[in-house]
């Protein structure tokens, strides 16, 4: 039987996130997703999203669900980790849209990171100037907490990534659904930042709204890394599902549809190679965990 199994030359190195007592290991595979019969499959991690200031653009069902904690990011994050079983907290910095002072934003991130017993992912707006002004301050104030910080863009990677490296964090390199752009940005980062501390964010689409494009991009990146041993792409992948799923008309109209939309998209992108999946509703998370168990 052994001679009929595929053995691949490439490997995604394990990424350790979080400080002492709250560490999590991501990835670490040398085979394709769920091919445990051929090699070592990586460690998948699920993140539940938290907003660092009360969100106004979330679907009404989610607003109601988190009504008791949405005004306190620390309480919200603790509930997601301790009650709903999130492996990671995905903290979105929507306070950046409200012109909150940079030091206040960074201090809020530190409070959340210290309040929970799991690692924290910190995510800005995806706007090169604003992110370059805020994320380095977050990295400095949270020095030693081993956060996963992003998004890092081609246009601002040096301003953010160099500070993140200095203070012991991993980073998210974001590109627009193109394997060549992912390769180019990782090559640029690799000149001064360890590629095995980079997570690739190729952007995400959901079921019925371009999922097949997101799927094929992520799949091509993973095939290049594992099957063709492309060392510039041997980074874990993140799929940010929650935001995209819950802004669809189906999710806005009906909470049940939203949960199914989110779970179906998350499971599909796990099949394509995602190592970290971010979600908003814990029932979606439980459905995906049940499917892969």
C-alpha positions as CSV (number, residue, x, y, z in Angstrom):
1,X,0.0,0.0,0.0
2,X,2.9,2.4,0.9
3,X,4.1,2.5,-2.7
4,X,0.8,3.9,-3.9
5,X,0.9,6.9,-1.5
6,X,2.1,10.3,-2.5
7,X,5.1,11.8,-0.7
8,X,5.6,15.5,-1.2
9,X,8.9,17.5,-0.8
10,X,7.4,20.7,0.7
11,X,6.4,21.4,4.2
12,X,4.6,24.2,6.0
13,X,6.6,24.9,9.2
14,X,4.7,25.1,12.5
15,X,3.9,28.6,13.7
16,X,3.7,29.2,17.4
17,X,1.5,32.1,18.6
18,X,0.9,33.5,22.0
19,X,2.9,34.1,25.1
20,X,3.8,31.6,27.9
21,X,0.8,29.8,29.2
22,X,-1.4,30.6,26.3
23,X,0.4,29.3,23.2
24,X,-1.2,27.7,20.1
25,X,0.5,25.9,17.3
26,X,-0.7,26.5,13.7
27,X,0.1,24.4,10.5
28,X,3.1,22.0,10.4
29,X,2.0,19.8,7.5
30,X,3.9,18.0,4.8
31,X,0.8,16.8,2.8
32,X,-2.4,18.2,1.4
33,X,-5.4,19.2,3.5
34,X,-6.9,16.2,5.4
35,X,-4.5,13.7,3.6
36,X,-3.5,12.2,6.9
37,X,-3.0,8.8,5.2
38,X,-0.1,10.4,3.2
39,X,1.8,12.4,5.8
40,X,1.5,14.9,8.6
41,X,-1.5,17.2,8.5
42,X,-1.2,20.6,10.0
43,X,-2.9,22.0,13.1
44,X,-6.0,24.0,12.2
45,X,-7.1,26.9,14.3
46,X,-10.4,28.7,14.5
47,X,-10.7,32.3,15.6
48,X,-13.9,34.1,16.7
49,X,-14.0,37.8,15.9
50,X,-14.2,40.6,18.4
51,X,-14.4,44.3,17.6
52,X,-12.3,46.7,19.7
53,X,-15.2,49.2,19.8
54,X,-18.9,48.4,19.6
55,X,-19.6,47.5,16.0
56,X,-22.3,49.2,14.0
57,X,-22.0,47.3,10.7
58,X,-22.6,43.8,12.0
59,X,-25.7,41.9,11.0
60,X,-28.6,42.5,13.5
61,X,-28.6,38.8,14.5
62,X,-25.0,39.1,15.6
63,X,-25.7,42.4,17.4
64,X,-28.4,40.7,19.4
65,X,-26.3,37.6,20.1
66,X,-23.4,39.6,21.6
67,X,-25.5,42.3,23.2
68,X,-24.2,41.4,26.7
69,X,-20.5,41.8,25.8
70,X,-20.2,43.9,22.6
71,X,-19.4,47.1,24.6
72,X,-16.5,45.4,26.3
73,X,-13.8,43.9,24.1
74,X,-12.2,42.1,27.0
75,X,-15.4,40.5,28.2
76,X,-16.3,39.6,24.6
77,X,-12.9,38.0,24.0
78,X,-13.1,36.0,27.2
79,X,-16.6,34.7,26.3
80,X,-15.4,33.7,22.9
81,X,-12.5,31.8,24.3
82,X,-13.9,30.3,27.5
83,X,-17.5,29.7,26.6
84,X,-17.5,29.3,22.8
85,X,-14.1,27.5,22.5
86,X,-12.3,29.8,20.1
87,X,-8.6,28.7,19.6
88,X,-7.7,32.4,18.8
89,X,-9.3,35.8,19.2
90,X,-9.5,37.8,16.0
91,X,-9.5,41.4,17.2
92,X,-10.5,43.9,14.5
93,X,-9.5,47.5,15.1
94,X,-12.7,49.2,14.0
95,X,-11.9,52.0,16.4
96,X,-9.4,53.2,13.8
97,X,-12.4,54.4,11.8
98,X,-13.4,56.7,14.7
99,X,-10.1,58.5,15.0
100,X,-9.4,57.1,18.5
101,X,-5.9,58.1,19.6
102,X,-3.3,55.5,18.5
103,X,-2.0,54.9,22.1
104,X,-5.5,54.3,23.3
105,X,-6.1,51.7,20.5
106,X,-2.8,49.9,21.4
107,X,-3.6,49.9,25.1
108,X,-7.0,48.3,24.3
109,X,-5.3,45.6,22.3
110,X,-2.9,44.8,25.2
111,X,-5.9,44.6,27.7
112,X,-7.6,42.1,25.4
113,X,-4.4,40.0,24.9
114,X,-3.8,39.9,28.7
115,X,-7.4,39.1,29.5
116,X,-7.7,35.9,27.5
117,X,-6.1,32.5,27.7
118,X,-5.6,32.1,23.9
119,X,-3.4,34.0,21.4
120,X,-4.7,37.1,19.7
121,X,-4.8,38.1,16.1
122,X,-4.9,41.9,15.6
123,X,-6.3,43.2,12.3
124,X,-6.4,46.8,11.0
125,X,-8.3,48.4,8.2
126,X,-6.3,47.3,5.2
127,X,-5.6,51.0,4.5
128,X,-1.8,51.5,4.1
129,X,-1.4,54.9,5.8
130,X,-3.7,54.2,8.8
131,X,-2.4,50.7,9.4
132,X,1.2,51.9,9.1
133,X,0.5,54.6,11.8
134,X,-1.3,52.2,14.2
135,X,0.0,48.7,13.9
136,X,3.7,49.5,14.8
137,X,2.5,51.2,18.0
138,X,0.4,48.1,18.8
139,X,3.4,45.9,18.2
140,X,5.6,48.0,20.6
141,X,3.0,48.2,23.4
142,X,2.3,44.4,23.2
143,X,6.0,43.5,23.0
144,X,6.6,39.9,23.9
145,X,3.0,38.8,23.6
146,X,3.6,37.1,20.3
147,X,0.6,38.4,18.5
148,X,-0.3,37.8,14.8
149,X,-0.6,41.3,13.3
150,X,-1.9,42.4,10.0
151,X,-2.7,43.2,7.3
152,X,0.8,43.8,5.9
153,X,0.6,45.2,2.3
154,X,3.2,45.6,-0.3
155,X,3.0,49.4,0.2
156,X,3.6,49.4,3.9
157,X,5.4,46.1,4.8
158,X,8.6,47.7,5.9
159,X,7.0,50.2,8.3
160,X,5.0,47.5,10.1
161,X,6.9,44.2,9.7
162,X,10.2,45.5,10.9
163,X,8.6,46.7,14.2
164,X,6.6,43.5,14.5
165,X,9.8,41.4,14.2
166,X,11.7,43.5,16.7
167,X,8.9,43.0,19.3
168,X,8.4,39.2,18.7
169,X,5.2,39.1,16.6
170,X,4.1,37.2,13.5
171,X,2.5,39.0,10.6
172,X,-0.3,38.6,8.0
173,X,0.7,39.4,4.5
174,X,-2.4,40.4,2.5
175,X,-2.6,40.2,-1.3
176,X,-5.5,40.2,-3.8
177,X,-6.3,36.6,-4.8
178,X,-3.2,36.1,-6.9
179,X,-0.5,33.5,-6.3
180,X,2.1,35.7,-8.0
181,X,1.4,38.6,-5.7
182,X,1.6,36.3,-2.7
183,X,5.0,35.1,-3.9
184,X,6.2,38.6,-4.6
185,X,5.3,39.9,-1.2
186,X,6.8,36.9,0.7
187,X,10.0,37.4,-1.3
188,X,10.1,41.0,-0.2
189,X,9.4,40.1,3.4
190,X,11.9,37.2,3.3
191,X,14.8,39.7,2.9
192,X,14.4,40.6,6.6
193,X,11.5,38.6,8.1
194,X,11.4,34.8,8.6
195,X,8.8,33.4,6.1
196,X,7.7,30.8,8.6
197,X,6.5,33.7,10.8
198,X,4.3,35.0,7.9
199,X,0.7,34.1,7.4
200,X,-0.7,34.6,3.9
201,X,-4.1,36.3,3.5
202,X,-5.2,35.9,-0.1
203,X,-8.6,37.5,0.7
204,X,-11.8,35.6,1.0
205,X,-15.1,35.2,-0.9
206,X,-18.1,33.3,0.4
207,X,-20.5,30.7,-1.1
208,X,-22.4,32.3,-4.0
209,X,-20.2,35.4,-4.1
210,X,-17.0,34.2,-5.7
211,X,-16.0,31.3,-3.4
212,X,-14.6,29.3,-6.3
213,X,-12.1,32.1,-7.0
214,X,-10.9,32.3,-3.4
215,X,-10.8,28.5,-3.2
216,X,-8.7,28.1,-6.4
217,X,-6.2,30.8,-5.3
218,X,-5.7,29.3,-1.9
219,X,-5.4,25.8,-3.4
220,X,-2.8,26.9,-5.9
221,X,-0.7,28.5,-3.1
222,X,-0.9,25.3,-1.1
223,X,0.0,23.1,-4.1
224,X,3.0,25.2,-4.9
225,X,4.3,25.0,-1.4
226,X,3.7,21.3,-0.7
227,X,3.8,19.6,-4.1
228,X,6.3,21.8,-5.8
229,X,8.4,22.8,-2.7
230,X,8.2,26.5,-3.4
231,X,9.8,27.8,-0.3
232,X,8.6,31.4,-0.8
233,X,5.0,30.2,-0.3
234,X,5.5,27.8,2.6
235,X,3.5,30.0,5.0
236,X,0.2,29.2,6.8
237,X,-2.9,30.5,5.2
238,X,-5.7,32.5,6.8
239,X,-9.4,32.7,5.6
240,X,-11.3,35.6,7.0
241,X,-14.8,34.1,6.6
242,X,-17.0,35.9,9.2
243,X,-17.1,39.4,7.8
244,X,-17.8,38.2,4.2
245,X,-20.4,35.6,5.2
246,X,-22.5,38.0,7.4
247,X,-22.7,40.8,4.9
248,X,-24.5,38.6,2.3
249,X,-28.2,39.3,1.8
250,X,-29.0,35.8,2.9
251,X,-27.3,36.2,6.3
252,X,-28.8,39.6,6.8
253,X,-32.3,38.2,6.1
254,X,-32.1,35.1,8.3
255,X,-29.8,34.0,11.1
256,X,-30.1,30.4,10.2
257,X,-29.0,31.1,6.6
258,X,-26.1,33.1,7.9
259,X,-24.9,30.3,10.1
260,X,-25.0,27.8,7.2
261,X,-23.4,30.3,4.8
262,X,-20.5,30.9,7.3
263,X,-20.0,27.2,8.1
264,X,-20.2,26.1,4.4
265,X,-17.6,28.7,3.3
266,X,-15.3,27.9,6.2
267,X,-15.3,24.2,5.5
268,X,-14.7,24.7,1.8
269,X,-11.7,26.9,2.5
270,X,-10.3,24.4,4.9
271,X,-10.4,21.9,2.1
272,X,-8.5,24.3,-0.1
273,X,-5.7,24.7,2.4
274,X,-6.6,27.3,5.1
275,X,-4.8,26.9,8.4
276,X,-6.6,29.6,10.3
277,X,-10.3,30.4,9.8
278,X,-12.0,33.5,11.3
279,X,-15.7,33.3,12.1
280,X,-18.3,35.4,13.9
281,X,-21.0,33.0,15.1
282,X,-20.1,30.2,17.5
283,X,-22.8,27.9,16.1
284,X,-21.1,28.1,12.7
285,X,-17.8,27.2,14.4
286,X,-19.3,24.2,16.2
287,X,-20.8,22.9,12.9
288,X,-17.4,23.1,11.2
289,X,-15.7,21.4,14.1
290,X,-18.3,18.6,13.9
291,X,-17.7,18.2,10.2
292,X,-14.0,17.8,10.4
293,X,-14.1,15.6,13.5
